[in-house]
């Protein structure tokens, strides 16, 4: 099962719901999305799980989530 994605809680300098995407483990992500709760991404950042339709086209994945840094 593929990981889900989330946006950092509170956003970043670009504003709320902006900034890089973060990978979230699939089972935890589904539970967080269903319960409208924040969940910890693979890199440790707290995020809100979002659907693909909510992700801007130019948004990249956080390097730590992408490469496991």
Helices and strands as residue ranges (DSSP letters): E 4-8, E 21-24, H 26-35, E 38-40, E 46-49, G 52-54, H 63-67
